[in-house]
Amino acid sequence: LGHLGVKLAHALGAEVTVLGRSTAKREDSLCFGADHYVSTAEPGGLQDLASAFDLIVSTAAADVDVEAYLGLLRLDGVLVLAGVGTEPISLHGGLLNQGRRVVTSTKNGSIAQTQEMLDFCAGHGIVAEIEKITAAQTDKALDRLHNGDVRYRFVIDASTFPAQA
């Protein structure tokens, strides 16, 4: 999801900064259109970004430090949690009031909105980066998914499913 967000934001003309958990996806992010890449694992990596963003879209399917991200938002900034972690979110309400910040989530769009997005992607050559696998590789792919070893989407080749009688 994150790599598509970078491509879409770039195509819309936004200045894009990717906040990654390591430096592993730095080069890919820049190739997808990011203007900047910051590793959140590097000491002090976020300190220079205080009040730097109007919008943060977190696509990590993991627990994120919501309070740390709120500190990166400008006045009236919005943190969108598109990925879902396993732990409840905890934050001090003062962080929201202090800068009139908002924490929200996403939902699927309508059919018309989905079509608009697909048309935009087609018009700008935006496609998902995929790794095609066979049906027999599904268990291994699930293990890799659990270990965060996916770049960026698995797609199962339907022609490899066993024929049904």
C-alpha positions as CSV (number, residue, x, y, z in Angstrom):
1,L,0.0,0.0,0.0
2,G,2.8,2.4,0.9
3,H,4.5,2.3,-2.5
4,L,1.2,3.1,-4.2
5,G,0.7,6.0,-1.9
6,V,4.1,7.4,-2.8
7,K,3.4,7.1,-6.5
8,L,-0.1,8.7,-6.2
9,A,1.1,11.6,-4.0
10,H,4.0,12.3,-6.4
11,A,1.6,12.2,-9.4
12,L,-0.6,14.7,-7.6
13,G,2.3,17.1,-7.1
14,A,2.9,16.6,-3.4
15,E,6.3,16.9,-1.8
16,V,6.7,13.3,-0.5
17,T,8.7,12.1,2.5
18,V,8.8,8.4,3.3
19,L,9.3,7.5,6.9
20,G,10.7,3.9,6.9
21,R,11.5,1.6,9.7
22,S,15.0,0.9,8.1
23,T,17.0,2.0,5.1
24,A,16.0,-1.1,3.1
25,K,13.4,0.7,1.0
26,R,15.2,4.0,0.6
27,E,16.2,3.6,-3.1
28,D,12.9,2.1,-4.1
29,S,11.0,5.0,-2.4
30,L,13.1,7.6,-4.2
31,C,12.5,5.7,-7.5
32,F,8.7,5.7,-6.8
33,G,8.7,9.5,-6.5
34,A,9.6,10.3,-2.9
35,D,11.5,13.5,-2.5
36,H,13.0,12.5,0.9
37,Y,13.5,9.3,2.9
38,V,14.0,9.2,6.7
39,S,14.7,6.1,8.7
40,T,12.7,6.1,11.9
41,A,15.2,3.7,13.4
42,E,18.1,6.1,13.1
43,P,18.8,8.0,16.4
44,G,17.3,11.5,16.1
45,G,15.8,10.7,12.7
46,L,12.5,12.3,13.6
47,Q,13.8,15.3,15.7
48,D,14.4,17.5,12.6
49,L,10.9,16.8,11.4
50,A,8.9,18.4,14.2
51,S,5.9,20.2,12.8
52,A,7.0,19.4,9.3
53,F,4.0,17.8,7.8
54,D,0.4,18.6,6.9
55,L,-0.5,15.0,6.4
56,I,1.0,11.6,7.4
57,V,-0.5,8.4,5.9
58,S,0.8,5.5,7.9
59,T,0.5,2.3,5.8
60,A,2.5,0.1,8.2
61,A,0.6,-3.1,9.1
62,A,2.2,-2.8,12.5
63,D,1.9,-0.8,15.7
64,V,3.1,2.7,15.3
65,D,4.1,5.3,17.8
66,V,1.1,7.6,17.3
67,E,2.4,10.2,19.7
68,A,5.7,10.5,17.9
69,Y,3.9,11.0,14.6
70,L,1.6,13.6,16.0
71,G,4.6,15.6,16.9
72,L,5.6,15.7,13.2
73,L,2.3,17.4,12.2
74,R,1.8,21.1,11.7
75,L,-1.2,23.0,13.0
76,D,-4.4,21.2,11.8
77,G,-2.3,18.3,10.6
78,V,-3.9,14.9,10.0
79,L,-2.5,11.4,10.8
80,V,-4.2,8.7,8.7
81,L,-3.8,5.2,10.0
82,A,-4.3,3.0,6.8
83,G,-2.4,0.1,8.3
84,V,-3.6,-1.7,11.4
85,G,-1.4,-2.9,14.3
86,T,-2.3,-5.4,17.0
87,E,-2.2,-3.2,20.0
88,P,-4.7,-0.5,21.1
89,I,-3.7,3.0,20.4
90,S,-2.7,5.1,23.4
91,L,-2.0,8.8,23.3
92,H,-2.2,11.9,25.4
93,G,-5.2,14.1,24.4
94,G,-3.1,17.3,24.8
95,L,-1.2,16.3,21.7
96,L,-4.4,16.6,19.7
97,N,-5.6,19.8,21.3
98,Q,-2.2,21.5,21.2
99,G,-2.0,21.7,17.5
100,R,-5.6,20.9,16.5
101,R,-4.3,17.6,15.1
102,V,-6.5,14.8,13.9
103,V,-6.0,11.0,14.0
104,T,-8.3,9.1,11.6
105,S,-8.4,5.9,9.6
106,T,-9.4,5.0,6.1
107,K,-12.2,3.0,4.5
108,N,-12.9,1.8,1.0
109,G,-14.2,4.4,-1.4
110,S,-17.4,4.2,-3.4
111,I,-17.5,2.5,-6.8
112,A,-17.3,5.9,-8.4
113,Q,-14.3,6.9,-6.3
114,T,-12.6,3.6,-7.0
115,Q,-13.1,4.1,-10.7
116,E,-11.7,7.7,-10.5
117,M,-8.6,6.4,-8.8
118,L,-8.2,3.6,-11.4
119,D,-8.6,6.1,-14.2
120,F,-6.0,8.4,-12.6
121,C,-3.6,5.5,-12.2
122,A,-4.0,4.4,-15.8
123,G,-3.5,8.0,-17.0
124,H,-0.3,8.3,-15.0
125,G,1.1,4.8,-15.5
126,I,0.8,4.0,-11.8
127,V,0.9,0.3,-11.1
128,A,1.5,-1.9,-8.1
129,E,4.9,-3.5,-7.7
130,I,4.2,-7.3,-7.5
131,E,5.9,-10.6,-7.1
132,K,4.0,-13.3,-8.9
133,I,3.8,-16.7,-7.1
134,T,2.3,-20.0,-7.8
135,A,-0.5,-21.6,-5.7
136,A,2.1,-24.0,-4.3
137,Q,4.1,-21.1,-2.9
138,T,1.2,-19.7,-0.9
139,D,2.3,-21.1,2.5
140,K,5.9,-19.8,2.0
141,A,4.5,-16.4,0.9
142,L,2.4,-16.2,4.1
143,D,5.5,-16.9,6.1
144,R,7.4,-14.2,4.2
145,L,4.5,-11.8,4.7
146,H,4.5,-12.4,8.4
147,N,8.3,-11.7,8.5
148,G,8.0,-8.5,6.5
149,D,9.8,-10.0,3.5
150,V,7.6,-8.8,0.7
151,R,8.4,-6.3,-2.0
152,Y,5.6,-5.2,-2.4
153,R,2.6,-7.4,-3.2
154,F,2.2,-11.1,-3.8
155,V,-0.1,-12.1,-6.7
156,I,-1.0,-15.7,-7.1
157,D,-1.0,-16.9,-10.7
158,A,-4.5,-18.4,-10.9
159,S,-3.4,-20.8,-13.7
160,T,-1.4,-22.7,-11.1
161,F,-4.3,-23.8,-9.0
162,P,-5.0,-27.5,-9.3
163,A,-7.8,-28.3,-11.7
164,Q,-11.1,-29.3,-10.0
165,A,-12.9,-32.4,-11.2
